[in-house]
Amino acid sequence: MADKNEAEVASTHSSGDDIAAPPVLKGAIDPVYEAKAQTLNNAIQEIGMGWYQWQLFIVVGFGWASDNLWPIVTSLILQPVSKEFNATKPPLLSLAQNFGLLFGAMFWGFGCDVFGRRWAFNLTIGITAVWGLIAAGSPNFAALGCFAAFWSFGVGGNLPVDSAIFLEFLPGTHQYLLTILSIFWAFAQLVATLIAWPLLGYHTCQADATSCSKSQNFGWRWFMICMGILAMIMFFLRFVVFTIFESPKYLMGRGRDADAVRVVHEVARRNGKSSSLTLSDLQVHEQGGTQQHTDAAAALSRKLQKLNLTHVRALFANPKLAISTSMIMAIWGFIGLAFPLYNAFLPYIQGQRGVDFGDGSTYITYRNSLIIAVLGVPGALIGGILVELPRFGRKGALATSTALTGVFLFASTTALNSNALLGWNCAYNLMANVMYAVLYAYTPEIFPTKDRGTGNALTATSNRVFGIMAPIVAIYANLKTAAPVYVSGALFIAAGVLTLLLPFESRGKASL
C-alpha cells in the first residue's frame, strides 16, 4: 500500500494551461531538465485527454489490480500450503513476499529512470506471471517462499512505474483519474476470492485433517495457475495488443529531444488532434550556455531529489509542521503493521477459528473470504462522501474509520460462531477501505507543495518498513491465538487517536 500512496500524492499535482515556454528554474538539480519537463507538461495539456490516454488507463489499471491481487493470493493459499508442507512458521511466506515487494519497489522505481518506463512497464507483470506459474509446482514451503519473493519483485514495481508513465501522458485536468484507478485495486480482491472459492473450497485439505497429500490439496496449485494465466493475459494485452510509447520526459532526460517531440505528436495523432510542440521549444532552454545532464547518473540524481535533506528539513521547519509530519508518518507506520498483520492471515485465522466453532470447512472459509471482499468495494465511495461533511472533514472521517477498524477487530474475538465472525470481518473490511480512501486524500494535502514528494517518500518508507515487521510479529504472537488480532486492533485504535491530534484540517482549504 505504500507505493499506492506515492501514486495518489502525484495525482494532486496539476499543470498549468499556459503553453508558453517557462523560464529556467533556478536552484533545481538540473534546471534545464525542469524547464523542458514543464514545456512537455504544457504540450500534453494542449493535446488534452483522448483515445491513447483512455487505453493507457485500462492497461495501467492492470498494474493497480496486480498490486492488490498477489498479496491476496498469498493470504488465500497460506492455510493449504502450510497444511501440505507442515510449515512450522507459516508467516514466513508473507515475510518473503514483503521483502520482494520492498526490493521490487526500489529497483523498478529508480530503474525506470535509467532503462526507461516502457520496458519496466511491460516486464513487471511479465515477471509476476512467470514466477506465479512456476510457484504452482513448488516442491516444498521454502521453494514457494522463494517464488513468492520473485513474483513480488515484479508486483512491487507496478505502482511506481505505472503511476509515473500514466502521469507523464496525462493532462493536468484529468489527474483525478489516478484516484479512480483504485477501483481496479478493489475489484482485484473480489476476482481473487471469486476464483479461490471453488478451487480452494473444494480441493483443499480440511483445517482439522491429520494428513494432507499433494493430490488431496491440489486446489491451491490450480489457483496459482489461474492467477499466473490472468497475469500473463494482462502482460499480453500490454506488450502485444497495446502500443505503449516511451515517456517523453524520459526521452528528453536522456538527451533525445527529437524522439520526445515525435512521441508527443504521435499521441496527438492517436487522439485525432495536433500539437504545436517543436524541437526548438525544448532546445530554447539550453540557450545561454546552460547544458542539460543526460546520463544515467543524472537521471538517478533527479529521482533522488525528493529525498534531498533540504526538503526533509522543510517538513520540520516549525513545531506545528514537525508535529504534523511526525504524526502522519507514525499513522502510516501503525497502519502498515496493523493491516497486513491481520489481513494477510485472514483466511488462515478464519479457518483456525472455524475449527474451534465446529464448522471450519474450506468451503465456508473461502466463501466467507468472497463475502468480505464484496464489502470492500463501497468503502472508497463512502470515504469520498465522509471527507466533505461539514464539521467532520478529513480528520473526523480518518479518525473514526481507523478507530472503528480496530474496534471491529477486537469485537471479532467475541464471536461464538462462524457467522458472527464473518459479520465482524465484513464490518472491519468496510471500515478499512473507508480508512484508506480518506488517508490517500488527506496525506498529500497536509504537505507543502514544494516538499510533497519528500513527504510522500517518508510516509511510504514508514509503511513498508512496518509492513515487513508484520509477519515477524505474527510468528512470535502465534496465529492460533487472538494475540495478532489484539495487536492489530490496538494499532488501528492508536492510529485513530493520533489522527485527532493532527494540527491541520484540509477540508475546504487549498494545499499548503
Secondary structure, DSSP 8 states (H G I E B T S, - for coil): -HHHHHHHHHHT----S--S-----TTSSSHHHHHHHHHHHHHHHHH-S-HHHHHHHHHHHHHHHHHHHHHHHHHHHHHHHHHHHT-S-THHHHHHHHHHHHHHHHHHHHHTTTS-HHHHHHHHHHHHHHHHHHHTT-SSHHHHHHHHHHHHHHHTTHHHHHHHHHHTTS-GGGTTHHHHTHHHHHHHHHHHHHHHHHHHHHSS--TT-S---TGGGTHHHHHHHHHHHHHHHHHHIIIIIS-----HHHHHHTT-HHHHHHHHHHHHHHTT------HHHHHGGGGGG-----SHHHHHHHHGGGG-HHHHHHTTSSHHHHHHHHHHHHHHHHHHHHHHHHHTTHHHHHHHHHHHHT---HHHHHHHHHHHHHHHTTHHHHHHHHTTSTTTHHHHHHHHHHHHHHHHHHHHTT--SHHHHHHHHHHHHHHHHHHHHHHHHHHHHTS-GGGHHHHHHHHHHHHHHHHHHHHHHHHHH-TTSSHHHHHHHHHHHHHHHHHHT-S---TTS---
